[in-house]
Amino acid sequence: MFFHLKGMILILFFMAGNAFASMPKKVFISVDADTLSILKKKKFISYVPKTNSKISVVEVNKEDIEKISEVMHNEFRRCGGFMFHENYSDAKKVFDPVSKKVSLFVDYAINRESVVANYLDQVDEKKIIEVIEKLSSFPNRHYQNTNGVTSQLWIKSNWARLASVRSDISVSEFKHRWKQSSIILTIKGSKRSDEIIVFGGHGDSIAGSRYGRRAGNKAPGADDNASGIAVITELIRLVVDNNYVPQRTLKFISYAAEEVGLRGSREVANSLKGQNVIGVIQFDMTNYKGSNNDITLVSDYTSSEQNAFLAKLIDRYVGATWSYGKCGYACSDHASWNSAGFAASFPFEAHIRNANPHIHSSRDTIDKSDYGAKHAVKFAKLGISYLIEMDQ
């Protein structure tokens, strides 16, 4: 009888352990009011521990994160659209007032026209196409599989190759808790190295069927966001080819895991809290002209002062048409820097409602941009103008 009872107890413990192990892991995400009701309707939310009129923190199953990402794209045309939080102590920080870091060293003056003009004619569409084609040749660039790791390592090696002639340039991996690393190229400033300018875009890509993503799905991500990484790579090439020595430190970043809650950029941005990051520009989708205006300056969760500066740069140097537009909460990596208190801007390829309809699918290929990069060239010209005028 004793052994029978003991055996029953062991069986019950074993069953309880299996049941506990099979329970889905819970994590938190922060979303805005627009998306909260949709996520509730689709039964992704376990409960809502805290909310206000603008932002809500909600508990979800970790295994549903990629499905939620697809909802954000299909329902709201957002890449990301939420911030991922491993625990509630991190999540509730989104309700803290954002302490904006005001730099005394940025006046947004435009007075280096002769220098900028020399670079504008050097922007090479073919070089941009080469990077787009290479990155979109990977089956996908998912943050949790080999392709996602390998594609970021290709970016690292390509940037290192471009920078090999310079001793003041370093390229490193920023490791995360998932497989894919972020890649950071740093050019140390020659005079004011403690002042940092950031040029960023995400390197991952994702695709899936209706609310069922898979790490093995084909996701070439030519526009989203090989085009942004291609623009950043072109900026690096221009700086190196012209032996440009910046006064301030420049960081060029390919973020990991943007498509699943801005995870890479949040960790990178938070790691630089306390440092003097004087400006951040985000390149995410640059090569699909879906609107009459060439460039949309995202006006929400960005710096209005720096946005006005970008508008002047477009008028002075790029010769493109532009307008302001909103893209919602956490729609790309600029939001990570904004929430960390830094001045961030996000020039986008079109009005949000007219953005590339093929992203997050196997159809996001360069043929949707007529096999060229004419639209991305405008963003490269804006990027190099921003770099030179900010670096004074």
C-alpha positions in Angstrom: 0.0 0.0 0.0 2.8 2.4 0.9 4.7 1.7 -2.3 1.5 2.1 -4.3 0.8 5.5 -2.7 4.3 6.6 -3.2 4.1 5.6 -6.9 0.9 7.6 -7.3 2.5 10.7 -5.7 5.4 10.5 -8.1 3.1 10.2 -11.1 1.1 13.2 -9.9 4.3 15.2 -9.5 5.5 14.1 -12.9 2.1 15.1 -14.5 2.1 18.5 -12.7 5.7 19.1 -13.9 4.8 18.4 -17.5 1.7 20.6 -17.3 3.8 23.4 -15.9 6.4 22.9 -18.6 3.8 23.0 -21.4 2.3 26.3 -20.2 3.1 29.1 -22.6 5.7 31.6 -21.5 4.2 34.9 -20.8 5.9 38.2 -21.8 4.7 41.8 -22.0 4.4 44.2 -24.9 3.4 47.9 -25.0 1.0 49.1 -27.6 -1.1 52.2 -28.4 -4.8 52.6 -28.1 -5.4 51.9 -31.8 -4.0 48.4 -31.6 -5.2 47.4 -28.1 -8.8 46.7 -29.2 -7.7 44.6 -32.2 -5.4 42.5 -30.1 -8.2 41.9 -27.6 -10.6 41.0 -30.3 -8.1 38.4 -31.7 -7.6 37.0 -28.1 -3.9 37.6 -27.9 -4.0 39.4 -24.6 -4.0 37.6 -21.3 -4.6 40.7 -19.2 -3.8 44.4 -19.1 -1.9 45.3 -16.0 -1.6 49.0 -16.8 -3.0 51.5 -19.3 -3.5 55.2 -20.0 -5.1 57.2 -22.8 -2.1 56.6 -25.1 -0.3 53.4 -24.2 -1.1 50.1 -22.7 1.1 47.3 -21.3 -0.4 43.9 -21.9 0.6 40.3 -21.2 0.8 37.9 -24.1 2.1 34.5 -24.9 5.7 34.7 -26.1 4.9 32.2 -28.9 2.3 34.7 -30.3 4.8 37.5 -30.8 5.3 36.8 -34.5 1.6 36.5 -35.0 1.1 39.9 -33.3 3.7 41.3 -35.6 1.7 40.1 -38.6 -1.5 41.7 -37.2 0.3 45.0 -36.9 1.4 44.8 -40.5 -2.0 43.6 -41.9 -4.2 45.8 -39.8 -2.1 48.9 -39.4 0.7 48.7 -42.0 3.3 48.9 -39.3 6.7 47.2 -39.0 6.9 46.4 -35.4 4.0 48.4 -34.0 4.8 47.3 -30.4 7.7 47.1 -28.0 8.7 43.8 -26.5 9.4 43.5 -22.8 10.7 40.4 -21.1 9.1 41.3 -17.8 6.7 43.7 -16.2 9.4 45.8 -14.4 10.8 46.7 -17.8 7.4 47.2 -19.4 6.0 49.7 -16.9 8.9 52.0 -17.7 7.1 53.1 -20.8 4.9 55.2 -18.6 7.8 57.1 -17.1 8.2 60.6 -18.4 10.8 60.7 -21.2 13.7 62.8 -20.2 14.8 64.5 -23.4 18.5 65.0 -23.6 19.0 68.5 -24.9 22.4 69.0 -26.6 24.0 72.4 -26.3 26.2 71.5 -29.3 23.5 71.2 -32.1 22.2 74.3 -33.8 20.9 72.6 -37.0 22.7 75.2 -39.1 23.2 74.5 -42.9 26.5 76.0 -43.9 28.7 73.3 -45.5 27.2 73.4 -48.9 30.5 73.1 -50.8 31.4 70.0 -48.9 28.0 68.4 -49.3 27.8 69.1 -53.0 31.0 67.1 -53.6 29.4 64.0 -52.1 26.0 64.2 -53.7 27.3 63.4 -57.2 29.1 60.4 -55.8 26.0 58.5 -54.6 26.0 55.4 -56.7 22.7 53.6 -57.4 24.6 50.5 -58.6 26.3 50.1 -55.2 22.9 50.4 -53.5 21.4 47.8 -55.8 24.3 45.4 -55.1 23.6 45.4 -51.3 19.8 45.0 -51.8 20.3 42.1 -54.1 22.8 40.4 -51.8 20.7 40.7 -48.7 17.5 39.7 -50.5 19.2 36.6 -51.8 19.1 35.0 -48.3 15.9 32.9 -47.9 15.1 35.2 -45.0 16.9 37.1 -42.3 14.9 35.9 -39.3 16.3 36.8 -35.9 16.2 33.3 -34.6 17.7 31.2 -37.4 20.9 30.6 -39.3 20.0 32.9 -42.2 19.4 35.8 -39.7 22.8 35.2 -38.2 24.7 34.7 -41.5 23.1 37.8 -43.1 24.2 40.0 -40.3 27.7 38.6 -40.4 27.8 39.4 -44.1 26.9 43.0 -43.3 29.7 43.0 -40.7 32.3 41.6 -43.1 31.2 43.9 -45.9 31.4 47.0 -43.7 34.8 45.8 -42.3 36.0 45.4 -45.9 35.0 48.9 -46.8 36.6 50.3 -43.7 39.8 48.2 -43.8 42.0 51.2 -45.0 41.1 53.2 -41.9 42.5 52.7 -38.4 39.9 54.9 -36.8 37.0 52.6 -37.8 35.9 49.5 -35.9 33.1 47.0 -36.6 31.6 44.9 -33.8 28.7 42.6 -32.9 26.3 43.6 -30.3 25.2 40.3 -28.8 21.6 39.7 -27.6 19.8 36.9 -25.9 18.5 35.6 -29.2 20.6 34.2 -32.1 21.0 37.3 -34.3 23.4 40.1 -33.3 23.2 43.7 -34.1 26.1 45.1 -36.1 27.8 48.4 -35.3 30.4 50.3 -37.3 32.0 53.1 -35.3 34.1 56.0 -36.6 35.7 57.7 -33.7 35.5 61.5 -33.8 38.7 63.4 -34.2 37.8 66.4 -32.0 34.6 65.7 -30.1 34.5 61.9 -29.8 32.1 62.0 -26.9 29.4 63.4 -29.2 27.7 60.7 -31.2 25.6 60.6 -34.4 23.7 57.4 -35.1 22.6 56.1 -38.5 20.4 53.0 -38.1 18.1 50.4 -39.8 17.1 46.9 -39.1 18.7 43.9 -40.8 16.1 41.2 -40.1 13.2 40.2 -42.3 10.1 38.3 -41.6 7.1 36.8 -43.5 4.2 34.5 -42.8 0.8 33.2 -43.6 -2.3 34.7 -41.9 -1.3 34.9 -38.3 1.1 32.0 -38.5 4.7 33.0 -39.0 7.6 30.6 -39.4 11.3 31.1 -39.1 11.7 29.1 -42.4 9.3 31.2 -44.5 10.7 33.0 -47.6 11.2 36.6 -46.7 13.7 38.3 -49.1 13.0 41.7 -47.6 14.4 43.7 -50.5 12.6 46.9 -49.4 12.0 46.0 -45.8 14.8 46.5 -45.0 17.7 45.6 -47.3 17.1 49.0 -48.9 17.7 50.8 -45.6 20.9 48.8 -44.9 22.0 49.5 -48.5 21.6 53.3 -47.9 23.6 53.1 -44.7 26.3 51.0 -46.5 26.5 53.7 -49.2 27.1 56.4 -46.5 30.0 54.3 -45.1 31.4 53.9 -48.6 31.2 57.7 -49.3 32.9 58.5 -46.0 35.8 56.0 -46.6 36.3 56.7 -50.3 36.7 60.4 -49.5 38.8 59.8 -46.4 36.3 62.0 -44.5 37.5 62.3 -40.9 34.5 63.3 -38.7 34.8 65.6 -35.7 32.1 63.7 -33.9 31.8 60.0 -33.5 29.6 58.3 -36.1 27.8 55.0 -35.5 26.2 53.0 -38.3 24.0 50.2 -37.0 22.1 47.2 -38.5 19.7 46.2 -35.7 18.6 42.7 -35.0 15.0 41.7 -34.3 13.1 44.8 -35.2 10.1 42.9 -36.6 9.3 41.4 -33.2 9.1 44.4 -31.0 12.1 46.6 -31.8 14.2 44.3 -29.5 17.6 44.9 -31.0 17.4 48.7 -31.2 16.0 49.0 -27.7 19.0 47.2 -26.2 21.4 49.2 -28.3 19.7 52.5 -27.4 19.5 51.7 -23.7 23.2 50.8 -23.7 24.0 54.4 -24.7 21.9 56.1 -22.1 24.0 58.6 -20.2 26.1 59.2 -23.3 25.9 62.3 -25.6 24.0 61.0 -28.6 23.2 64.3 -30.4 21.1 62.8 -33.2 19.7 59.6 -34.7 18.3 59.0 -38.2 16.5 55.8 -39.1 16.4 54.2 -42.6 13.7 51.6 -42.8 12.2 51.1 -46.3 13.6 53.5 -48.8 13.1 52.1 -52.2 9.4 52.0 -53.0 7.8 55.2 -54.3 4.2 54.8 -53.3 3.2 58.4 -52.9 3.3 61.6 -54.9 5.7 63.0 -52.3 9.1 61.4 -52.3 9.8 61.4 -48.6 7.5 61.3 -45.6 9.0 62.7 -42.4 7.4 60.7 -39.6 6.1 63.3 -37.1 5.1 61.2 -34.1 7.6 59.7 -31.6 10.3 61.8 -33.3 12.1 65.1 -32.7 10.2 68.0 -34.3 13.4 70.1 -34.3 15.5 67.5 -36.1 12.6 66.8 -38.5 12.5 70.5 -39.5 16.3 70.3 -40.0 15.8 67.2 -42.3 13.1 69.1 -44.3 15.6 71.9 -44.9 18.2 69.4 -46.0 15.8 67.8 -48.5 15.0 71.2 -49.9 18.6 72.4 -50.1 20.4 69.2 -51.2 18.1 66.4 -52.3 15.6 68.2 -54.5 12.8 65.8 -53.5 9.3 66.5 -52.4 8.3 65.7 -48.9 5.5 65.9 -46.3 4.9 65.1 -42.7 3.0 61.9 -41.6 2.3 59.7 -38.6 3.1 56.0 -38.4 1.9 55.2 -34.8 3.5 53.8 -31.7 6.8 51.8 -32.1 6.5 51.6 -35.9 10.3 51.3 -36.4 13.6 51.5 -34.5 13.6 55.3 -34.1 11.0 54.8 -31.3 13.6 53.0 -29.2 15.9 56.1 -29.3 13.0 58.4 -28.7 11.9 56.5 -25.7 15.6 56.6 -24.4 15.4 60.4 -24.6 17.4 61.0 -27.8 16.5 63.2 -30.8 15.5 60.7 -33.5 14.0 61.1 -37.0 12.5 58.7 -39.5 12.3 59.6 -43.2 10.1 57.1 -44.9 9.6 56.1 -48.5 5.9 57.1 -48.8 2.8 58.0 -46.8 2.2 55.0 -44.4 -1.0 54.1 -46.2 0.8 54.0 -49.5 3.9 52.0 -48.3 5.1 48.9 -50.2 2.2 46.4 -50.1 4.6 43.5 -50.7 6.6 43.6 -47.5 6.5 40.8 -45.0 6.0 38.3 -47.8 7.9 36.4 -50.4 7.0 39.2 -52.9 9.2 41.8 -51.3 11.8 41.7 -54.1 13.7 44.4 -56.1 11.5 44.0 -59.2 8.8 45.9 -57.3 11.2 48.9 -57.6 11.8 48.3 -61.3 15.0 46.4 -60.5 16.6 49.8 -59.5 17.3 52.0 -56.5 16.4 55.5 -57.8 14.2 56.1 -54.8 16.8 54.9 -52.3 19.3 57.3 -53.9 17.3 60.2 -52.5 17.6 58.8 -49.0 21.4 58.3 -49.4 21.7 61.9 -50.5 19.6 63.0 -47.4 21.8 60.7 -45.2 25.1 62.1 -46.4 23.8 65.7 -46.1 22.7 65.0 -42.6 26.0 63.5 -41.7 28.1 66.4 -43.0 25.9 69.2 -41.7 25.5 67.5 -38.2 29.3 67.0 -38.0 30.4 70.6 -37.3 
